[in-house]
Amino acid sequence: MRNIPRKIIKSGFISWVVLFVLWGIVSLFYTESFFPSPLETYKGFKEIVLNGKLLEDISISVQRVLLGWSRALLIGIPVGLLIGRFRIVNWFIEPFINFFRFVPAIGFLTLFLMWFGVGEESKLILITYASIFPIIINTIAGVNTINPVKYQAAESLGANKLQSFITVTVPGAVPSILTGARLGLSTAIISIVGAEMLAANSGLGYLVYTSRLYYRTDWIFVGIVTLGILGFFADKFLRFIAKKSLKHYGVTG
Amino acid sequence: MSEKVKIRIDHMGKKYDVENKALLFTKGNSAHDNFVGHESDYVLKNVNLEIKEGEFHIFLGASGCGKTTLLNIVAGFLNKTEGHVTLDDKEILGPGSERGVVFQNADSAIFPWLTVQKNVEYGLRMRGVKKDERRKIAFDALELVGLKGHENKYPDELSGGMKQRVQIARSIAANPEVLIMDEPFGALDAQTRRTLQDELIRIWKKTGKTILFVTHDIAEAVYLGENISIFSVAPDASIVDKIQVPYSYPRNINDEKIGEFIKYTTEKLENAIRSSKEKHEQKKLTASEDYEEEEAVSKIAV
């Protein structure tokens, strides 16, 4: 029985209650259009749930995030593996990475719109750009943690360079690749607001950005909370799947 | 044991890596106390050895004597500086599947993402051996090391001794001509170590492989080896003594004669260490005299 209070504290439930209470208190001092209370936000939430707008925004944003993030994985993991394993690739590519990873995706917003148009493509490229760097950098780090003895073992069992790359480098880097994928997913979700800020007519970022035009601050709050919840559960889900299926690769969750 | 020479090491020398050279000339660096002076940049110098086909050969030496360096050269992980190291009269230039290696630390050597079975099949898979045949060979290798029934386990479910068995089975399954073992039982408890030593002898007898076994444990050397190469201490380490162990297998470690032989081997090893220490002292002295002279000269110049 004594474990129950502990469990409640550990689950973070209390933190959420405190946050809600503080939110409620602060909102007492301001108008609805400046700082809506939890209840007002809930009302706004109900409104856009019932007219189907929120669900549509969520689904379009989730699609964009998943597409952009998948592309980042598809490009970032192989690039990271090659950079980590082969010094010559490292010499050629690393300078670019260390330059561009400090330029935020938002910095490219207008350029991407100009180059890739106002359609889906520019948004996807922005998300891919934002999420690819944590993926590449963590993959490189993962390759570097592999014990050189594993390569020696592989080679003295007859593996050639390509075989040892596939059978040692790739599986050996899995835990760090997963860390990169998780961080990449969170930056993808973060960058969705930027991506949908211009030239979009739906999506959570669009909701957050345009609701101010109608003084619907409550909808902005709904958008923010939804983004947070989506990220929270996406990360949980990713960790759960990884822990179940990648245990022997050294993924501890 | 046939009379055919399997591995030949001929006037082989190995210098310290150039990258580490800065370290070697740092005076007072505890780990490199002996390494003062310009000529002392050889780890191994003038090493000569012949290992016959089917022989159980031991490299015995103190920690840091250079025996693992020599093993790494034979395995092909390190390049030599001069001389020759050949397998069947062919120069060794890199790692190869005809030389299986059992590493000291099984945890870093086996693949934790593969089952025991898959680990043992690894070498065969790299060579493109068909699945059925792979299974059969792996099964036999696992039976040989006493791991039958553990095929589908993952390495993290095994004890240290069992992991080392997986490593041995993995090497055997790839069917190397020479089995190179780097203190493979060093990290195990005494009981497991004794069991694995006995099993290694049994496996060696059964497969007839040439075994090159590195250890700093004198009793282990005498218990296992047909021939023991005794190493002096680096820098300028080499094989300074070769002993033939005149007892048949299985040997009894508590046997009085074996005990005497361990004492005899201990003396030989101590002699080797003492004389190389003296040599290093001598060198250090000459080097510091040179240094003082140089200093005196530079003072005069000022």
Interface residues (C-beta under 8 A of the other chain):
Chain A: N147 V149 K150 Q152 A153 A154 E155 S156 L157 G158 A159 N160 Q163 T167 V168 P171 V174 H248 Y249 G250
Chain B: A75 G76 F77 G94 P95 G96 S97 R99 G100 V101 F103 N105 S108 A109 I110 F111 P112 W113 L114 Y122 G123 M126 R127 Y154 D156 R170 S171 A174 P176 I180
